[in-house]
Amino acid sequence: MKKVFFGVALLFAAGFAKAQDLSYKNTLKVGALAGASVPKSNTAAGAGIDVAYQNLITPNVGLGVATGYQHYFGKDATINSVDVKNNSFGVVPVAGLFRFYPKPEGIYVGTDLGYGVIVGDEKVTDHAVVNANRPSGGFYLKPEIGYHNRNWNIFAHYTKTFTGADAGKVGDQKYNAGMVGVGLAYNIGLGR
């Protein structure tokens, strides 16, 4: 049984190595990210999925488009001496992607820039007295730095949808559609 298992694993590895010979000029990136929210905001943390298409215009520079879904978890707070439960919400980014890869494997830097559409409950809190409408979206920014190889990207990120200074603000609590955290993406080569 061990010989059969080893033989199947060897065949799979050989097929995988052959698949790596395909060009990774065009890549579909599928991943997940998570992070903590900034203090004095209506959210505690965020998590989400990323989907992006990248074209290597040179061996070191990738351009493309990015989207996905990020879920921000509302947290309990005391606003104007009233205990409230902040509502959770989501962000759907519609962004351009830029990546710089100094070497075929190693450290890379990049960012996604675009618009973040905020979805979910239309109110910031579920409290009738202390309430405000959530913003509909804003400028989206996701700079990241990480390690890459042909198959994986592991990165640290700052993700933020800028909604304006007073949009969604309740009392001294700021509306936050952002997080600082880590992520992981798998690269699927689409050929030339």
Buried (B, 14 or more C-beta within 10 A) or exposed (E): EEEEEEEEEEEEEEEEEEEEEEEBBBBBBBBBBBBEBEEEBBBBBBBBBBBBBBBBEEEEEBBBBBBBBBBBBBBEBEBEEEEBEBBBBBBBBBBBBBBEBEEEEEEBBBBBBBEBBBBBBEBBBEBEEBBBEBBEBBEBBBBBEBEBEEEBBEBBBBBBBBBEEEBBBBBEBBBBBBBBBBBBBEBEBBEE
